[in-house]
């Protein structure tokens, strides 16, 4: 299958190689959570909820000089066309939970909240490629909504290499093609990379191009998230009559 039309330069879904899918974010979607968010990247939809900082439930896990960050990732059974029930805590879910936790720990100022616990729950409602990145972006929005102190926003995006062309923000069809796929997470202000995963080998020059494309996607998402948070702040101020 040809994933980039050789005549028009368009991808299967009508995007150009360096076009991202439409993104949308909304905060405050779970009433009982301290912070929550819905984040969409094309047809991929993810919801995140944050609880804390609060007292550590298992005292054996308490850390005296910083907060304990926990993360649980899951996929709704209706999120894909595959209707097989996934066991809770399967290997893939455990691995992605760890990736999200480590990525978020890089931006949370954990030393300001010693002997406390922050729980991040992320669930994929609809999967169409890029779920890992969407989860991290949703978690960032939810942490900001919860008022958790962070050194910077951490955002994530993926890029791949198909039909000899670097492609930004792969959808499911492109992601399933088996080509090289790079997922990047960065702290937006400093450009510090907090996540880098690649599931195939690439020549170094092509890898640099694909990674740079993913970083540009991260920066665009960070700008959008700032706009969502600013809009929400203005809305809260108007409600308070400020």
C-alpha positions, 0 to 999 in steps of 0.5 A, spaced: 500 500 500 502 507 498 501 511 504 503 517 501 500 519 494 506 520 489 502 525 485 499 529 490 503 528 496 497 527 500 496 521 505 490 516 506 486 521 510 488 527 506 493 530 510 500 532 508 506 529 511 507 534 516 500 535 518 497 533 525 490 531 526 485 535 529 487 536 536 481 538 542 482 538 549 477 539 555 478 540 562 474 538 568 470 533 565 470 528 571 467 532 577 469 527 583 477 528 581 482 533 583 483 534 576 481 531 569 481 532 562 479 529 555 484 530 550 483 528 542 488 527 537 484 525 530 479 519 532 483 517 538 480 520 545 483 519 552 480 521 558 485 522 564 483 523 572 488 526 577 487 525 585 492 528 590 496 530 593 493 526 598 495 522 604 499 515 602 495 509 602 500 504 603 505 507 608 510 502 606 510 506 599 511 513 603 517 517 600 520 522 606 523 527 601 518 527 595 511 525 593 509 518 590 506 518 583 502 512 581 499 511 574 494 506 571 493 506 564 487 502 561 483 501 554 475 501 554 473 495 551 469 499 546 475 503 544 477 499 538 474 494 533 477 488 537 472 486 542 476 481 546 476 483 553 483 485 555 485 482 562 486 488 567 494 489 568 496 486 562 503 487 560 502 492 555 498 496 560 503 495 565 508 498 560 504 504 558 503 506 565 510 506 567 512 510 561 506 515 563 508 515 570 516 516 568 514 522 563 510 525 568 515 525 574 520 529 569 515 535 570 512 534 577 515 538 582 515 532 587 520 535 592 514 540 594 509 535 596 513 530 601 510 524 604 504 525 599 501 521 593 498 523 586 494 518 582 494 519 575 488 514 571 488 514 564 483 511 559 483 510 552 475 511 550 477 511 542 483 508 539 486 510 532 493 511 533 498 515 537 494 513 544 501 513 548 502 521 546 494 522 547 495 519 554 501 524 556 497 530 553 491 528 557 495 527 563 498 534 563 492 537 562 489 534 568 495 535 572 494 542 571 487 542 572 488 539 579 493 545 580 499 540 581 506 544 581 510 543 575 516 545 572 513 545 565 508 542 561 510 535 558 507 534 551 508 528 546 507 526 539 509 521 534 512 521 527 514 515 523 517 513 516 513 510 510 513 510 503 520 514 504 517 520 507 517 522 514 510 522 517 507 526 523 502 524 528 500 517 525 493 514 525 492 507 526 492 505 519 499 508 518 501 505 525 499 498 523 504 498 517 510 496 521 514 502 519 519 505 524 515 509 529 518 514 534 514 517 540 517 523 543 515 527 549 518 534 551 518 539 556 516 545 552 520 551 554 526 547 555 526 542 549 528 537 554 526 530 552 523 526 557 520 520 553 523 517 546 521 510 544 522 507 537 520 500 535 524 499 529 531 501 526 533 507 522 539 510 519 541 516 523 540 522 518 533 519 517 532 518 525 534 525 526 528 528 521 523 524 524 525 526 531 525 533 529 518 532 526 515 529 532 518 535 536 515 540 532 508 536 533 510 536 541 511 544 541 504 545 537 500 541 542 504 545 548 501 551 545 494 549 544 494 546 551 497 553 554 491 556 550 486 551 553 488 553 560 488 560 559 481 560 556 479 556 562 482 561 567 479 567 563 472 563 564 473 562 572 475 569 572 469 571 569 464 567 573 468 570 579 466 577 577 474 579 576 
